[in-house]
Amino acid sequence: MAILSHFFFRSRAFSLFLGVMFMGVACGPSLGGLLLRATQDVLSVFYGSAIMHLIYIAFVCIIIPESLSGARMAASQVRYLEEMRQLKEAREGVAVGILVRIKRLFGFLSPLTMFMACTHQRAQPFEGA
C-alpha cells in the first residue's frame, strides 16, 4: 500500500485501510450470526466466508496494480534462480556443513528478511577546489 500511494496521501490510505479492516472485525461476527439465524445451517457461514474470500482474491488480482516494474521482477527472478542453484549444489555435496543444515532448517523464515534494515551509502558532500 505504501508503494501505491503518494507520500502526501499515505496516512489517509493507512487510516482508510485500518478503518475498513476493523469494521470487518466488528461486523463479521454479527453478519455471521445473522446468516446462521436466517439459514439455520452452520456451514452457510463458512460458505459465505469462502465467497467473500474469492471476491477478495478477484479484487486483488484484477484491480490492484503490480507494484514492481518488469525490470525489478526479472532481477528478482534471476536472484531467486541463483539462490535455488546454490541450494541445490549445497544439497548435492557429500559433506554438508552444519551451517547449511541450520540454513535449511530455518529456511521457511527467509521471507521475513524483507523486514531487516538495509544500509545505504551516503553521498559524499561536494568539496570545492
N, C-alpha and C positions, 0 to 999 in steps of 0.2 A: 504494500500500500504506500510505503514511503517513496518508492521509486516512481509510482504512477501519479503522485500528486506533487504539485509545485510547492516549494517550501513555505510560501506565504499561506497556503491553504492546508498544510499538513495537520495542524492542530484541529482544524474543523473536521478534516477527514477522519482522524483518530477518534474524535468525540462522537461523530456520527456512527462509526463502526462499533464503538463500545456501547453506545446507546441502543443500537439495534440488537447487539449481542445480549445485553442484559434484559432487553424487552423480551427476547426469545426465552431466556432463562425464567423470566417471571411468568410469561403467558403459556409456555409449553405445557407444564403440568395441568393447568386449567383446561386448555384445549384437549389434552389427552383425557381428562376426566369427563368433559362434555361428550367427546367421541365415544368413550366407554359407556356412558349413560344412554346415549342415543342408539347404539348398536347392540348393547348387552353382550359384546364379544371382546375379550381381552386382545385377541390378535388384531383387531381393527386398529388399535393404537400403533402396533408395530408396522402394519401396512401403511398407515398414514405417515409414519416416520420415514419409511422406505421411499414413499412417493416424494416427500419433501426433500430427501437427500438426492434423489435422482434429478429433481428440478434444480437443486443447488449445483450439482455436477454439471448439468447442461449450461447453467448460467456462467459458471467459471470457465468452461471450455469454449463457449461461443462468444460471450460478451466481453469478458475481461481480456485486455490485450497482453501479449507476451512482453515481458519487461527486458529481455535480453536481445541484443542485436544479433544478426546472423553470424557476425564475426566472433562475438563472445561465445555464442553457442558452439561454434565449430572449435574454438580454442578449448572449451570445457570438454568437448568430446575427445579431442586429441589427448588432453591431460588424463582423462578417465581411461582411455585405451592404454596409455603408457603405464598407469598405475596397475591396471589389470595384468599387463605383460610382466611387470616386475613381480607382482604377487604370484603369477604362475611360475616364473623362474625360481622364486623362493620356495615354492611348494615342491618343485621337481628336484631340488637339491637333496642329496643323501643326508648330509648333516645339517639339519635345520637348527639354527641357534635359538637360544631362549628368548631373545628379543623378538624374533619373527613369530614364535609361538604366542608370546604375550600380545603382539600386534594382531594376530589372528583371533585371539580370544576376545579382545576388546574392539574388534573391527566394526561391530554394529554401532559403536559410538562415534564413528568417523563423521557422520553428518553434523554432529554437534560442533565440529571445528569451525563452522561458519560464524559462531558466536565468539571466537577467540579474537583478541585485539590484534590489529596489524599495525606495523610501523611504516611510516612514510618518511622519505628523505626530505629534509628541509632544504630549500633552495638557499644557496649562499648569497648574502647581500652583495649588491654591486659595489665594487671598490674602484672608485675613480682614480685615474693616474695623475 
